[in-house]
Each structure stands twice: as structure tokens, then as C-alpha cells.
Amino acid sequence: MATIAQMIAPVISLELLEKYGIAAETAARNAFTGVKNTSQPPDLPERLRELNAELISIRVERLKMQDKVMAAKRHADLILSNDAGLLVSTPAGK
């Protein structure tokens, strides 16, 4: 039986990839905005379009994985309903 982490790992990986892609795109756009005596590389617009296309495909793939997220949630709910002792309450600060 797969663990919840194994079920969700591909989804988390895509989410991280998307966030890093967005950060890279933002950094590239901001690097040449309002900076004196700094010219934009001639291939930057094409590279940004390529990055944006990759981000779109990542988002589409992540949306396709929504079933995995829901399956993991059902799995977690099943585990917790069968063994409530998994939720252990500990006093704060101890």
C-alpha cells in the first residue's frame, strides 16, 4: 500500500517546479526593468516565451493530478477513521 507521501510527491514536485519557474520568470523580467546602462539580451523575450510555455504545461499537468490529491485525502481519512490513535495530542511546549 502506498504511503500518503508517495501518493502526493509528484504533485508537490510539480508545484515546486511551477513556483521556481514563476520566480525565474519574475527575476528575469525585473533584472532589466529600470536599470540604467543595462541592455536586455536579444534572446530574452524568446526565452521568456519558452519558459511561459513550460509553465503552462506544468499547470495543466498539475490540474490533471488533482485526482491523486483527492485519493490521498481519502486514504488519509480512511487511516484516521480506522485508527484514531494516530492523532496524538501532546501538551504545548513539552
matplotlib code that plots the C-alpha trace (Angstrom):
import matplotlib.pyplot as plt

x = [0.0, 1.4, 2.0, 0.4, 3.8, 4.3, 0.9, 1.4, 5.1, 4.6, 2.0, 4.3, 7.2, 5.1, 4.0, 7.6, 8.6, 5.9, 6.9, 10.6, 9.6, 7.5, 10.4, 12.8, 10.4, 9.9, 13.6, 14.4, 11.8, 12.8, 16.5, 16.3, 13.5, 14.6, 18.3, 20.5, 23.2, 21.9, 20.8, 18.4, 19.9, 18.4, 17.1, 15.4, 11.9, 12.1, 13.4, 10.6, 8.1, 9.6, 9.6, 5.9, 5.0, 6.7, 4.8, 1.5, 2.3, 3.2, 0.0, -2.1, -0.2, -0.8, -4.5, -4.6, -3.1, -6.0, -7.4, -4.2, -4.7, -8.2, -7.2, -4.5, -7.1, -9.5, -6.6, -5.7, -9.3, -9.6, -6.4, -7.6, -11.1, -9.7, -7.1, -7.9, -4.9, -2.8, -3.8, -1.9, -2.4, 0.7, 0.8, 2.3, 5.8, 6.8]
y = [0.0, 3.4, 6.0, 9.3, 10.9, 8.6, 9.5, 13.2, 13.5, 14.0, 16.7, 18.5, 18.3, 19.9, 22.7, 23.4, 23.4, 25.9, 28.2, 28.1, 28.8, 31.8, 33.1, 32.7, 34.5, 37.3, 37.7, 37.7, 40.4, 42.5, 42.3, 44.6, 46.9, 50.4, 49.6, 52.2, 51.2, 47.6, 46.2, 43.3, 40.2, 39.9, 36.4, 37.2, 37.7, 34.3, 32.6, 34.1, 32.8, 29.3, 29.5, 30.6, 27.7, 25.3, 26.9, 26.4, 22.7, 22.3, 23.9, 21.7, 18.6, 19.6, 20.0, 16.5, 15.3, 16.6, 13.0, 11.9, 14.6, 13.6, 9.9, 10.8, 12.7, 9.7, 7.4, 9.7, 9.9, 6.1, 5.6, 8.1, 6.7, 3.2, 4.2, 7.5, 6.9, 8.2, 11.7, 12.0, 15.2, 16.5, 19.4, 22.5, 23.4, 19.9]
z = [0.0, -0.9, 1.7, 1.5, 0.9, -2.1, -3.4, -3.2, -4.1, -7.8, -7.2, -4.7, -7.2, -9.9, -7.5, -6.6, -10.3, -11.0, -8.2, -9.2, -12.8, -11.7, -9.6, -12.5, -14.9, -12.4, -11.8, -15.5, -16.2, -13.2, -14.0, -16.9, -15.7, -14.9, -14.7, -16.3, -18.8, -18.8, -22.1, -22.4, -24.1, -27.5, -26.9, -23.6, -25.0, -26.8, -23.6, -21.5, -24.1, -23.8, -20.0, -20.1, -22.4, -19.9, -17.0, -18.9, -19.5, -15.8, -14.7, -17.0, -15.7, -12.1, -12.7, -14.2, -10.9, -8.8, -8.7, -6.9, -4.3, -3.7, -3.5, -0.9, 1.1, 1.0, 2.0, 5.0, 6.1, 5.9, 8.0, 10.6, 10.8, 11.4, 14.0, 15.8, 17.9, 15.1, 16.1, 19.3, 21.3, 23.1, 25.5, 24.0, 25.0, 26.3]

ax = plt.figure().add_subplot(projection="3d")
ax.plot(x, y, z, "-o")
ax.set_aspect("equal")
plt.show()
